[in-house]
Amino acid sequence: MKMKKFLNDPNNLTTELLEGYTLAYSKQVKLAGSHIVVRSVPKSKDKVAVLTLGGSGHEPALSGFVGEGMLDASVVGDIFAAPGAPRVLEALRLFKDYKGIVLVILNHAGDVMNGNMAFNMAVKEGINVKKVLTAEDIAPGIDAPLEDRRGLGGCIPLIKVAGAAAEAGKSLDEVVAAAEKFGASMATLAVTMKTATHPQSGQYISELPDDQMEIGMGQHGEGGGTGPQKIVTADETAETMVTRLKAAVKLQKGDKAVLIINGSGATTLMEQFIVYRKAHQVLTAAGITLIDGRCEEILTVQEAAGFQMFLAKLDSETQGYYEAPSNAPYWVTK
């Protein structure tokens, strides 16, 4: 299939995009080792480092969130593919002299397999590292076991919380505890109208009829939702999704929360704002206070049409970390 994309050799996509990214944001990030993005100015070694891993093709995730108050390193795989365990171990070794390392892993088979292999090898080498798994997708049901729930865009606000705790000088156990507390209070649900093409082959990952959408489809076009349905209005879609998310995180009148609409790649800001408007109305009518909101692309899948809706309940600790200063190329908080 002929694609309309500005590309060179499809085999060099990851190398070239990382070179361009680190050149564009050279004051904040640079390359270290094989497809490892790190801060240009590293933090003090008397603090905990926060690392993650994932495939390319989802920009700005995950490397767009390397920076002060967030990630210390992002280990990048090929398009839509997890990096191999040796590359992850290489990154962990770069931070072995820090106060400890938190390795954030999204719950996808390749990420979990390679992340766990690298983690086990690092532990055998005496590296002080602990894992945090993100698995906040509620498409399988709000009571579905953790292993059945995918890690979606919620990894980014969780990294914001973990990164702030690390920047504040907290111990490894304290950073892990803050991340896991936030992880237990967050939920994401995606909706898709059109899946992406793979930029190396030009093939659609999966297909939906022009008049249909699917709530709960995975970010790569995986099943697991309620199945295709006729496209409905923005208000109907938003209300259905936010109602399920509100139940999943057990929000009650008087609670504080953060709401994010994450565009999947081909969904305009106009559409995102209209969806956010309705979700905000539903939550505030229920007595929920939204302390922050975002409509933007934080984790994309090329030109997929749709969005992820993210909702998290905050307490005073997680709110403090969420609002703490950060300076990553795609997440700046002052």
C-alpha angles and dihedrals in degrees: 000000000000112000129204098222134125099242140140122198107355089217091063099049098112095044093048097045091050091048090051094045095051091045091052093049100029094144090062108028143026139172121263121181122332111348093328116140115204137170116281088224109035122217122248115287090231087076133073117264121223119211136173140178137212147134125284122244093071098087134202083028126111110358093040088075098057107116147084111331094013134048126359092196143004119203109211129209130192121283109316090343131111118243115253121263094252091059092049090048089050089057093046090053090056088064101036092115094055125101087267140308131251112203111201112204125188113221101253121123098246095043092049095046096048094037092052093046092051091044092053092048091048092051090052088054090053096252112155101233136146130188132231117192120205114208107152102140108122096190092108089053134285091264096045115129116265094249090061095053118088125223108243135164092317087086089078100059088041089055088050090057095043092045093051092050090050092047089052089060098251120161122259091258091049093050091049091048092051092048094047092047090053091043091055091054099049135083137180133196125185133205125197133195097170129011124224131259119241104249093218097052105020090228123136111248089220135333139238125190113258093252097048140080134182127220110210100023112147121251092256093048095269119155125242102110130101091280130256119319137175114282111262132189125290090250094052092047094047094047093049092050100042092047090057092045093049090054092046094056093038096235115186135186109290096026124128122229146169122228124198130182108201115196114221096218109280100046112104125230087243089064093042092053092049090051092046091051093059095042089051091051092052093049098045090047086058091053096257118146114218108208094183140011136189135188109185145098111279100148116020137176102213109265098348112146114225140055145243119237114210126192129177134178114227134206125190093274098048092041089055092052093043091053096042118116118277136171112195118140092253101030119047120170120176 
